[in-house]
Amino acid sequence: MRNVEDSPIGYSMDPKEQLLIEKQMRMSGQRMIGIFHSHTATDAYPSPVDVRLSISPDISYVLVSLKHLDEPVIKSYRIDGARVTEEPVEIG
């Protein structure tokens, strides 16, 4: 989805585009299970903005830290209000 912030350090989805995608998913019998994005200069941990903008405790929030380009870090979390809980990530 397009970044309406047009920024290399911030990201926001276009609400109309998001609703359209969610409608298409429902019509296809699909459901959103996760949202992912990168943190280019910080750790793979939800920022206060990530926590504030989280939409459901049933969705995995996958973060990729590119803080050290030679060793990217991938982590996943569930966010329920202010509570952030890490969940296992399996790659393969």
The first five atom37 places (N, CA, C, CB, O) and aatype in JSON, in Angstrom:
{
  "aatype": [12, 1, 2, 19, 6, 3, 15, 14, 9, 7, 18, 15, 12, 3, 14, 11, 6, 5, 10, 10, 9, 6, 11, 5, 12, 1, 12, 15, 7, 5, 1, 12, 9, 7, 9, 13, 8, 15, 8, 16, 0, 16, 3, 0, 18, 14, 15, 14, 19, 3, 19, 1, 10, 15, 9, 15, 14, 3, 9, 15, 18, 19, 10, 19, 15, 10, 11, 8, 10, 3, 6, 14, 19, 9, 11, 15, 18, 1, 9, 3, 7, 0, 1, 19, 16, 6, 6, 14, 19, 6, 9, 7],
  "atom_mask": [
    [1, 1, 1, 1, 1],
    [1, 1, 1, 1, 1],
    [1, 1, 1, 1, 1],
    [1, 1, 1, 1, 1],
    [1, 1, 1, 1, 1],
    [1, 1, 1, 1, 1],
    [1, 1, 1, 1, 1],
    [1, 1, 1, 1, 1],
    [1, 1, 1, 1, 1],
    [1, 1, 1, 0, 1],
    [1, 1, 1, 1, 1],
    [1, 1, 1, 1, 1],
    [1, 1, 1, 1, 1],
    [1, 1, 1, 1, 1],
    [1, 1, 1, 1, 1],
    [1, 1, 1, 1, 1],
    [1, 1, 1, 1, 1],
    [1, 1, 1, 1, 1],
    [1, 1, 1, 1, 1],
    [1, 1, 1, 1, 1],
    [1, 1, 1, 1, 1],
    [1, 1, 1, 1, 1],
    [1, 1, 1, 1, 1],
    [1, 1, 1, 1, 1],
    [1, 1, 1, 1, 1],
    [1, 1, 1, 1, 1],
    [1, 1, 1, 1, 1],
    [1, 1, 1, 1, 1],
    [1, 1, 1, 0, 1],
    [1, 1, 1, 1, 1],
    [1, 1, 1, 1, 1],
    [1, 1, 1, 1, 1],
    [1, 1, 1, 1, 1],
    [1, 1, 1, 0, 1],
    [1, 1, 1, 1, 1],
    [1, 1, 1, 1, 1],
    [1, 1, 1, 1, 1],
    [1, 1, 1, 1, 1],
    [1, 1, 1, 1, 1],
    [1, 1, 1, 1, 1],
    [1, 1, 1, 1, 1],
    [1, 1, 1, 1, 1],
    [1, 1, 1, 1, 1],
    [1, 1, 1, 1, 1],
    [1, 1, 1, 1, 1],
    [1, 1, 1, 1, 1],
    [1, 1, 1, 1, 1],
    [1, 1, 1, 1, 1],
    [1, 1, 1, 1, 1],
    [1, 1, 1, 1, 1],
    [1, 1, 1, 1, 1],
    [1, 1, 1, 1, 1],
    [1, 1, 1, 1, 1],
    [1, 1, 1, 1, 1],
    [1, 1, 1, 1, 1],
    [1, 1, 1, 1, 1],
    [1, 1, 1, 1, 1],
    [1, 1, 1, 1, 1],
    [1, 1, 1, 1, 1],
    [1, 1, 1, 1, 1],
    [1, 1, 1, 1, 1],
    [1, 1, 1, 1, 1],
    [1, 1, 1, 1, 1],
    [1, 1, 1, 1, 1],
    [1, 1, 1, 1, 1],
    [1, 1, 1, 1, 1],
    [1, 1, 1, 1, 1],
    [1, 1, 1, 1, 1],
    [1, 1, 1, 1, 1],
    [1, 1, 1, 1, 1],
    [1, 1, 1, 1, 1],
    [1, 1, 1, 1, 1],
    [1, 1, 1, 1, 1],
    [1, 1, 1, 1, 1],
    [1, 1, 1, 1, 1],
    [1, 1, 1, 1, 1],
    [1, 1, 1, 1, 1],
    [1, 1, 1, 1, 1],
    [1, 1, 1, 1, 1],
    [1, 1, 1, 1, 1],
    [1, 1, 1, 0, 1],
    [1, 1, 1, 1, 1],
    [1, 1, 1, 1, 1],
    [1, 1, 1, 1, 1],
    [1, 1, 1, 1, 1],
    [1, 1, 1, 1, 1],
    [1, 1, 1, 1, 1],
    [1, 1, 1, 1, 1],
    [1, 1, 1, 1, 1],
    [1, 1, 1, 1, 1],
    [1, 1, 1, 1, 1],
    [1, 1, 1, 0, 1]
  ],
  "atom_positions": [
    [[0.84, -1.18, 0.0], [0.0, 0.0, 0.0], [0.88, 1.24, 0.0], [-0.95, 0.0, 1.21], [2.01, 1.23, 0.48]],
    [[0.33, 2.29, -0.55], [1.07, 3.54, -0.7], [1.27, 4.22, 0.66], [0.35, 4.48, -1.67], [0.39, 4.21, 1.51]],
    [[2.45, 4.82, 0.83], [2.77, 5.59, 2.03], [2.28, 7.02, 1.81], [4.3, 5.56, 2.34], [2.88, 7.77, 1.04]],
    [[1.21, 7.41, 2.49], [0.68, 8.76, 2.31], [1.55, 9.82, 2.97], [-0.72, 8.84, 2.87], [1.38, 11.01, 2.7]],
    [[2.47, 9.41, 3.83], [3.39, 10.38, 4.43], [4.49, 10.79, 3.46], [4.01, 9.8, 5.7], [5.12, 11.83, 3.64]],
    [[4.72, 9.97, 2.43], [5.79, 10.25, 1.47], [7.09, 10.57, 2.21], [5.39, 11.42, 0.54], [7.74, 11.58, 1.94]],
    [[7.45, 9.68, 3.13], [8.6, 9.9, 4.01], [9.42, 8.64, 4.13], [8.13, 10.38, 5.4], [8.87, 7.54, 4.17]],
    [[10.75, 8.78, 4.19], [11.58, 7.59, 4.41], [11.61, 7.14, 5.87], [12.99, 7.87, 3.95], [12.12, 6.07, 6.17]],
    [[11.06, 7.97, 6.78], [11.12, 7.6, 8.21], [9.75, 7.39, 8.85], [11.86, 8.66, 8.97], [9.68, 6.98, 10.0]],
    [[8.68, 7.67, 8.12], [7.35, 7.47, 8.66], [6.48, 6.79, 7.62], [0.0, 0.0, 0.0], [6.74, 6.87, 6.42]],
    [[5.43, 6.12, 8.1], [4.56, 5.41, 7.17], [3.12, 5.48, 7.66], [5.0, 3.95, 7.0], [2.84, 5.22, 8.83]],
    [[2.23, 5.83, 6.76], [0.8, 5.79, 7.04], [0.09, 5.29, 5.79], [0.26, 7.18, 7.47], [0.39, 5.7, 4.67]],
    [[-0.86, 4.38, 6.02], [-1.65, 3.87, 4.9], [-2.77, 4.85, 4.58], [-2.22, 2.45, 5.22], [-3.3, 5.52, 5.47]],
    [[-3.13, 4.93, 3.32], [-4.27, 5.73, 2.9], [-5.53, 5.02, 3.42], [-4.31, 5.91, 1.33], [-5.77, 3.87, 3.05]],
    [[-6.34, 5.67, 4.26], [-7.51, 5.0, 4.83], [-8.47, 4.45, 3.78], [-8.26, 5.97, 5.72], [-9.02, 3.36, 3.96]],
    [[-8.68, 5.17, 2.68], [-9.58, 4.68, 1.63], [-9.01, 3.44, 0.97], [-9.82, 5.78, 0.57], [-9.74, 2.49, 0.69]],
    [[-7.7, 3.44, 0.72], [-7.06, 2.28, 0.12], [-7.12, 1.09, 1.08], [-5.59, 2.6, -0.25], [-7.36, -0.04, 0.66]],
    [[-6.92, 1.35, 2.35], [-6.97, 0.29, 3.36], [-8.36, -0.34, 3.41], [-6.58, 0.85, 4.75], [-8.49, -1.56, 3.44]],
    [[-9.4, 0.48, 3.42], [-10.76, -0.04, 3.45], [-11.07, -0.87, 2.2], [-11.77, 1.1, 3.57], [-11.73, -1.91, 2.28]],
    [[-10.6, -0.4, 1.04], [-10.82, -1.13, -0.2], [-10.15, -2.51, -0.14], [-10.27, -0.33, -1.4], [-10.75, -3.51, -0.51]],
    [[-8.91, -2.54, 0.32], [-8.18, -3.82, 0.44], [-8.89, -4.75, 1.42], [-6.71, -3.57, 0.9], [-9.05, -5.94, 1.14]],
    [[-9.32, -4.21, 2.56], [-10.01, -5.04, 3.55], [-11.33, -5.58, 2.98], [-10.28, -4.24, 4.83], [-11.68, -6.74, 3.24]],
    [[-12.05, -4.78, 2.22], [-13.3, -5.23, 1.59], [-13.01, -6.35, 0.59], [-14.02, -4.05, 0.89], [-13.72, -7.36, 0.57]],
    [[-11.97, -6.17, -0.24], [-11.6, -7.2, -1.21], [-11.21, -8.5, -0.51], [-10.45, -6.71, -2.09], [-11.55, -9.59, -0.97]],
    [[-10.5, -8.38, 0.61], [-10.1, -9.57, 1.36], [-11.33, -10.3, 1.9], [-9.16, -9.19, 2.52], [-11.43, -11.53, 1.78]],
    [[-12.27, -9.57, 2.49], [-13.49, -10.19, 3.02], [-14.27, -10.91, 1.93], [-14.38, -9.14, 3.7], [-14.77, -12.01, 2.12]],
    [[-14.37, -10.26, 0.77], [-15.11, -10.85, -0.35], [-14.44, -12.12, -0.85], [-15.23, -9.84, -1.5], [-15.1, -13.0, -1.4]],
    [[-13.13, -12.23, -0.66], [-12.38, -13.41, -1.1], [-12.25, -14.46, 0.0], [-10.99, -13.0, -1.57], [-11.61, -15.49, -0.19]],
    [[-12.87, -14.19, 1.17], [-12.76, -15.13, 2.27], [-11.42, -15.08, 2.98], [0.0, 0.0, 0.0], [-11.06, -16.02, 3.69]],
    [[-10.69, -14.0, 2.8], [-9.38, -13.85, 3.45], [-9.52, -12.96, 4.68], [-8.34, -13.25, 2.46], [-10.49, -12.23, 4.83]],
    [[-8.51, -13.04, 5.55], [-8.47, -12.13, 6.69], [-7.04, -11.69, 6.92], [-9.05, -12.8, 7.97], [-6.09, -12.41, 6.62]],
    [[-6.89, -10.5, 7.45], [-5.55, -9.97, 7.73], [-4.99, -10.66, 8.97], [-5.58, -8.41, 7.94], [-5.64, -10.7, 10.02]],
    [[-3.8, -11.2, 8.85], [-3.19, -11.86, 10.0], [-1.95, -11.12, 10.48], [-2.82, -13.29, 9.64], [-1.44, -11.4, 11.57]],
    [[-1.45, -10.18, 9.68], [-0.25, -9.48, 10.11], [0.02, -8.23, 9.31], [0.0, 0.0, 0.0], [-0.46, -8.05, 8.19]],
    [[0.79, -7.38, 9.92], [1.27, -6.15, 9.29], [2.77, -6.12, 9.53], [0.55, -4.85, 9.88], [3.24, -6.38, 10.63]],
    [[3.53, -5.81, 8.47], [4.97, -5.72, 8.7], [5.52, -4.43, 8.13], [5.69, -6.92, 8.07], [4.98, -3.86, 7.19]],
    [[6.6, -3.99, 8.74], [7.34, -2.83, 8.23], [8.75, -2.87, 8.8], [6.62, -1.49, 8.6], [9.05, -3.66, 9.7]],
    [[9.59, -2.02, 8.27], [10.98, -1.99, 8.73], [11.23, -0.77, 9.6], [11.95, -1.99, 7.54], [10.58, 0.26, 9.48]],
    [[12.2, -0.94, 10.47], [12.76, 0.17, 11.23], [14.19, 0.31, 10.7], [12.72, -0.09, 12.82], [15.03, -0.56, 10.91]],
    [[14.44, 1.41, 10.02], [15.74, 1.55, 9.35], [16.88, 1.92, 10.29], [15.63, 2.59, 8.27], [18.04, 1.65, 9.97]],
    [[16.58, 2.52, 11.43], [17.66, 2.97, 12.3], [17.48, 2.55, 13.76], [17.77, 4.46, 12.24], [18.3, 2.9, 14.61]],
    [[16.42, 1.81, 14.04], [16.16, 1.4, 15.42], [15.94, -0.1, 15.51], [14.94, 2.15, 15.98], [15.89, -0.8, 14.49]],
    [[15.82, -0.58, 16.73], [15.62, -2.01, 16.97], [14.26, -2.48, 16.45], [15.75, -2.32, 18.46], [13.36, -1.68, 16.19]],
    [[14.13, -3.78, 16.31], [12.87, -4.4, 15.87], [11.94, -4.51, 17.07], [13.12, -5.81, 15.22], [11.67, -5.6, 17.58]],
    [[11.45, -3.37, 17.52], [10.53, -3.3, 18.65], [9.52, -2.19, 18.34], [11.29, -3.03, 20.0], [9.91, -1.14, 17.84]],
    [[8.25, -2.4, 18.63], [7.25, -1.39, 18.29], [7.54, -0.04, 18.95], [5.87, -1.87, 18.71], [7.77, 0.05, 20.16]],
    [[7.52, 0.99, 18.13], [7.69, 2.35, 18.63], [6.39, 2.79, 19.31], [8.09, 3.33, 17.48], [5.36, 2.14, 19.14]],
    [[6.43, 3.88, 20.05], [5.18, 4.4, 20.63], [4.13, 4.67, 19.55], [5.46, 5.68, 21.41], [2.93, 4.48, 19.79]],
    [[4.56, 5.12, 18.38], [3.61, 5.35, 17.28], [3.03, 4.03, 16.81], [4.31, 6.09, 16.1], [1.82, 3.94, 16.55]],
    [[3.86, 2.98, 16.68], [3.37, 1.66, 16.29], [2.29, 1.18, 17.27], [4.53, 0.63, 16.24], [1.26, 0.66, 16.86]],
    [[2.55, 1.37, 18.55], [1.6, 0.93, 19.58], [0.3, 1.73, 19.47], [2.22, 1.08, 21.0], [-0.79, 1.17, 19.53]],
    [[0.43, 3.03, 19.31], [-0.75, 3.9, 19.22], [-1.61, 3.57, 18.0], [-0.32, 5.37, 19.16], [-2.84, 3.64, 18.06]],
    [[-0.97, 3.21, 16.89], [-1.7, 2.96, 15.65], [-2.11, 1.5, 15.46], [-0.85, 3.39, 14.49], [-2.74, 1.15, 14.46]],
    [[-1.77, 0.64, 16.42], [-2.14, -0.78, 16.27], [-3.66, -0.89, 16.22], [-1.56, -1.64, 17.44], [-4.37, -0.16, 16.89]],
    [[-4.14, -1.84, 15.4], [-5.58, -1.92, 15.16], [-6.26, -3.13, 15.78], [-5.83, -1.92, 13.71], [-7.48, -3.15, 15.9]],
    [[-5.49, -4.15, 16.17], [-6.13, -5.34, 16.74], [-5.1, -6.2, 17.47], [-6.82, -6.16, 15.64], [-3.99, -6.38, 16.98]],
    [[-5.47, -6.73, 18.64], [-4.56, -7.66, 19.33], [-4.48, -9.02, 18.66], [-5.01, -7.84, 20.77], [-3.67, -9.86, 19.05]],
    [[-5.32, -9.25, 17.64], [-5.33, -10.52, 16.92], [-4.39, -10.53, 15.71], [-6.73, -10.85, 16.47], [-4.3, -11.53, 15.0]],
    [[-3.72, -9.42, 15.48], [-2.83, -9.28, 14.32], [-1.38, -9.31, 14.8], [-3.12, -7.96, 13.54], [-1.03, -8.73, 15.83]],
    [[-0.54, -10.0, 14.04], [0.9, -9.99, 14.33], [1.52, -8.75, 13.68], [1.6, -11.3, 13.81], [1.24, -8.43, 12.52]],
    [[2.35, -8.08, 14.42], [3.08, -6.91, 13.92], [4.54, -7.34, 13.77], [2.93, -5.65, 14.88], [5.26, -7.46, 14.76]],
    [[4.95, -7.55, 12.53], [6.3, -8.05, 12.24], [7.18, -6.86, 11.9], [6.29, -9.08, 11.06], [6.88, -6.06, 11.02]],
    [[8.28, -6.75, 12.63], [9.21, -5.64, 12.43], [10.57, -6.17, 12.01], [9.34, -4.8, 13.72], [11.08, -7.14, 12.56]],
    [[11.14, -5.52, 11.02], [12.47, -5.86, 10.54], [13.37, -4.67, 10.84], [12.47, -6.2, 9.0], [13.16, -3.57, 10.33]],
    [[14.38, -4.89, 11.67], [15.33, -3.83, 11.96], [16.49, -3.89, 10.97], [15.85, -3.94, 13.42], [17.13, -4.92, 10.79]],
    [[16.74, -2.75, 10.34], [17.88, -2.62, 9.42], [18.96, -1.74, 10.04], [17.43, -2.04, 8.07], [19.8, -1.18, 9.35]],
    [[18.91, -1.65, 11.36], [19.88, -0.84, 12.1], [21.3, -1.26, 11.77], [19.63, -0.95, 13.62], [22.19, -0.42, 11.62]],
    [[21.52, -2.56, 11.65], [22.81, -3.12, 11.25], [22.55, -3.88, 9.95], [23.43, -4.06, 12.38], [22.1, -5.03, 9.98]],
    [[22.82, -3.25, 8.83], [22.48, -3.83, 7.52], [23.07, -5.21, 7.3], [22.95, -2.92, 6.43], [22.48, -6.03, 6.59]],
    [[24.23, -5.49, 7.9], [24.85, -6.8, 7.72], [24.15, -7.88, 8.55], [26.32, -6.73, 8.08], [24.38, -9.07, 8.34]],
    [[23.29, -7.47, 9.5], [22.56, -8.42, 10.35], [21.14, -7.93, 10.62], [23.3, -8.64, 11.67], [20.85, -7.49, 11.73]],
    [[20.25, -8.0, 9.63], [18.87, -7.59, 9.88], [18.24, -8.47, 10.96], [18.03, -7.67, 8.58], [18.57, -9.65, 11.08]],
    [[17.36, -7.89, 11.74], [16.68, -8.61, 12.82], [15.18, -8.59, 12.55], [17.02, -7.99, 14.22], [14.61, -7.53, 12.29]],
    [[14.55, -9.77, 12.62], [13.11, -9.88, 12.42], [12.47, -10.34, 13.72], [12.77, -10.87, 11.25], [12.86, -11.35, 14.3]],
    [[11.47, -9.58, 14.17], [10.72, -9.96, 15.38], [9.25, -9.71, 15.14], [11.22, -9.17, 16.63], [8.88, -8.9, 14.28]],
    [[8.41, -10.4, 15.89], [6.97, -10.25, 15.75], [6.35, -10.04, 17.12], [6.36, -11.49, 15.05], [6.82, -10.58, 18.13]],
    [[5.28, -9.24, 17.14], [4.63, -8.88, 18.4], [3.13, -8.88, 18.25], [5.11, -7.51, 18.87], [2.59, -8.73, 17.15]],
    [[2.45, -9.06, 19.37], [1.02, -8.79, 19.48], [0.92, -7.54, 20.34], [0.2, -10.02, 20.11], [1.62, -7.4, 21.35]],
    [[0.06, -6.64, 19.93], [-0.11, -5.38, 20.66], [-1.56, -5.28, 21.1], [0.31, -4.14, 19.78], [-2.48, -5.27, 20.27]],
    [[-1.75, -5.21, 22.4], [-3.1, -5.1, 22.98], [-3.11, -3.89, 23.9], [-3.5, -6.41, 23.76], [-2.67, -3.96, 25.05]],
    [[-3.61, -2.78, 23.38], [-3.53, -1.53, 24.14], [-2.08, -1.12, 24.26], [0.0, 0.0, 0.0], [-1.38, -0.98, 23.26]],
    [[-1.61, -0.94, 25.51], [-0.22, -0.59, 25.74], [0.66, -1.83, 25.96], [-0.11, 0.34, 26.94], [1.88, -1.71, 26.1]],
    [[0.03, -3.01, 25.99], [0.79, -4.25, 26.25], [1.37, -4.79, 24.95], [-0.11, -5.31, 26.92], [0.64, -5.05, 23.99]],
    [[2.68, -4.98, 24.93], [3.39, -5.5, 23.76], [3.98, -6.85, 24.15], [4.52, -4.5, 23.27], [4.75, -6.95, 25.11]],
    [[3.61, -7.89, 23.41], [4.08, -9.24, 23.72], [4.78, -9.81, 22.5], [2.9, -10.15, 24.16], [4.2, -9.9, 21.42]],
    [[6.03, -10.21, 22.69], [6.78, -10.81, 21.57], [6.24, -12.21, 21.32], [8.32, -10.85, 21.86], [5.87, -12.93, 22.25]],
    [[6.21, -12.59, 20.04], [5.8, -13.94, 19.67], [6.9, -14.56, 18.81], [4.44, -13.93, 18.91], [7.68, -13.84, 18.18]],
    [[6.98, -15.88, 18.76], [8.05, -16.53, 18.01], [7.95, -16.26, 16.5], [8.03, -18.04, 18.27], [6.86, -16.11, 15.95]],
    [[9.11, -16.21, 15.87], [9.2, -16.06, 14.42], [9.95, -17.27, 13.88], [9.92, -14.71, 14.02], [11.03, -17.6, 14.36]],
    [[9.36, -17.91, 12.9], [10.0, -19.08, 12.29], [10.19, -18.76, 10.8], [9.14, -20.39, 12.49], [9.24, -18.46, 10.09]],
    [[11.43, -18.83, 10.36], [11.75, -18.54, 8.96], [12.23, -19.83, 8.32], [12.82, -17.42, 8.84], [13.09, -20.53, 8.84]],
    [[11.65, -20.12, 7.19], [12.13, -21.32, 6.53], [11.17, -22.01, 5.69], [0.0, 0.0, 0.0], [11.5, -23.03, 5.09]]
  ]
}
